[in-house]
Amino acid sequence: MDTAPQGRPNQRRRTRKDLLQAATQLVRQGRKPSLEEIAEAAMVSRATAYRYFPRVDALLLEAALDVAVPEADALFERAPREDAVARVERVDDALHAMILAHEAQLRTMLVHSLQRGIDGNDDALPARQNRRSPLIEAALSPVRNQFKPAALKHLAHALALIIGTEAMVVCKDVLQLDDAEARKMKRWAIRALIEAARKSPAAG
């Protein structure tokens, strides 16, 4: 069975998510909670919380980012249900604004994530929270009948490449685009990927 090796990584991701959700809820209440308070709210031990976040400031930073990212229900409340491009563009707009507001913190988190890979800790505790994929999946959910299942999966993965912190780094540092140019390029890419996915054959 190939499910056994996935059990521990999945559990680690869930535990990390529980800690972040607990911290986010406390931050939304206007508090700056201690690691003990966050651990208690997440129903894990302080030792477990410390394994995931040795410094409470790192946990609170990620919680602040979670607060800045809109919930899917709010983001798509008035979005057209059948327009895949418009729905994905909403995700990109929301994350683009969050990234601009928290660029320094996000670059720092990216450095830490890369350093873990250099140190050979790829199979250790998860280094980052995936915020983009749940929003991309929520954007595509009402229009999934427009795509073959394999194409829909590939589309969601491809969109994650052009939406998020790494895309910002490429636009700014590699391509040296200004904000307006970056937005225009990403919108072109979103439309191109969705159109390609619609034309994708059933196999593959």
Buried (B, 14 or more C-beta within 10 A) or exposed (E): EEEEEEEEEEEBBEBBBBBBBBBBBBBEEEEEBEBEBBBBBBEBEBEBBBBBBEEBEBBBBBBBBBBBBBEBEEBBEEBEEEBBBBBBBBBBBBBBEBBEEBBEBBBEBBEEBEEBEEEEEEEEBBBEBEBBBEBBBBBBEBBBEBBBEBBBEBBBEBBBEBBBBBBBBBBBEEEEBEEEEBBEBBBEBBBEBBEEBBEBEEEE
